[in-house]
Amino acid sequence: MSNFGLIGKSLTYSFSPSYFKHKFSLENITGKSYKTFELEQLNLDSLNQIILTHKLKGFNVTIPYKESILPLLQEVSAEAKLIGAVNTVCVDWESENKYRLKGFNTDWIGFSKAVRPFLTQHHQKALILGTGGGAKAIAYALKALGVEFFWVGRHNKFEYENYLNFNEINENVIHFFKLIINTTPLGTFPQTDTFPVIPYHFLSTEHLLFDLVYNPDETSFMKKGRSFGATAINGSSMLRFQADEAWEIWNSTG
């Protein structure tokens, strides 16, 4: 039996276990399991306990630990280093109780594959709502796609020039940036009535809204965008693409 899983703080919303269960069944993959592991705090002891107890071969990492897991890893892929966040970890067992951890980032690949079919000539400039680990992966993907972007947050912790506060998003900004990506957890089940506060009434049919949230299928962010003519898609396809990429890593590394 090879064990895999997802580490995060609150995981009731996650479709990852059901996705992998379906994948194992569909592809006749036997002897594999995928479980969720909720941690109130991520540290070396809590991580070690999970890995040793469940003999994990690999695991995914989600909010809020994609950045804080970095110091706990023995090795990090070149792309994950550049991004500054990890969402996939391979466990390389050296003995019964000794292992090495290597971190990867498959979020950027998942986003690239998910958003590419929807991009048009209007979507050459983007707003990334949020500044966490997911946002960093999106920024890396946008660079690879040749799309200019600005970060949007509550304060400029990056001290970048391409940064806006949420209260600076006005009609001109909305008109200028036709691709808007929500990387915050706002709107995730069960808090489905929450959403990023931007002036949705300035959106148009040229706008594309991408929400990394996939539970529920249609978030408040998406509903508000669609009510003003924008195209809006959720993160379900990104989840599938990044999960498949993680699966390839787990079966070719370690």
Protein Blocks (a to p, Z undefined) as FASTA:
>chain_A
ZZdddddfblklpmklmmmmmmmmmnopghiacdddddfbdcfklmmmmmmmnopabdcd
ddfklmmmmmmpfbdcfklmmnopafbdcdddfbfkbccdddddfklmmmmmmmmmmpcf
klmbccdedjbfklmmmmmmmmmnopacddddfbdfkopabbcdfklpcfklmmmmmcdc
dfbfghiafklmgccdddfklgcfkbccddfbfbdfbdfklmmmmmnopacddfklmmmm
mmmmmmmmmmmgZZ
